[in-house]
Amino acid sequence: MAADPRRAKPDATTPRTTRQKVMHEIISWVWLLLALLFVESAMAQSRLIPSGSMERTIRIGDHMVVSPFGYSLCVPYTELHLPLWRNPKRQQIIILVSPVNGREDLIKRVIGIPGDHIRIADGIVYVNGKRLHEPYVLRDPADMASSLENFPSKDDGVYNGLTPQWAAALPEYVHDGALVVPANDYFVMGDNRGDSYDSRYWGFVPRSDIIATPLFIFMSIRAPESVWQPGHMGQRLETYLSVFVHPSEVRWNRIFRTF
């Protein structure tokens, strides 16, 4: 018996209507946008270094790819970060939200993890009674007698430059001459100890404020520190353009350096 032509399936080669083409294009672009947002929020982002707090490890003008994978889910183009399952290890370099203003991203090195007992004597860091091996540190011998290179203080507890909140809270975390890191918090410092505004000044970093870890340097340019500060886009653009004329200003030996 011949098939009923009224029940025949539509030919797969039937041209799509204009509406179908438009919907297909919209869906394709939505998926692409979602994929890009996922990569930006969970896989890789870029950061540039505007200050010298991590010298010599990280230089002013270094441009890095950082990964929030496992540490936080960042909502692109906002300041929202959702903490995930990974926790940083001692001496790992991390990206964190500034506990001081809640907006600026900082790059520091983890010195103490939850439960650690931290003591600094003449610039030497001791963790749980053992000296921490720190070949990366840049120290100024003139600072070795300062209260922040002898931390916590054994004397009258007077420090220079601490935030009022940290100065008031600090004594409750000091036991037997060492600073005890509480649960879910981290103690961080910059490698350039004399030029780093860090946990010594403003206290612990909550785990929820740790958002990423650096992967590698993709560009490094010699330029004044002011060029990389917020609000200097004109100077920054001039600097980027100038490397085409003066390629020696690029630190070629730092490109693709990993962490």
Protein Blocks (a to p, Z undefined) as FASTA:
>chain_A
ZZdfklpccdfklccdfklmmmmmmmmmmmmmmmmmmmmmmmoccdddfbfklcckbcgh
iacdddfehkaccdehiabdcddfbdcdehiacddddfklomaccddddfbdghiacdde
ehiaceehiacddfkbccdfklmmpmkloccdfklopaehiafklmmmmmmmpgghiacd
dehiacdddfblmlcccfklnopadfklpgbdcfbdcbdcdddfklmpghilmmmmmmmm
mmmmmmmlpcfklgopaZZ
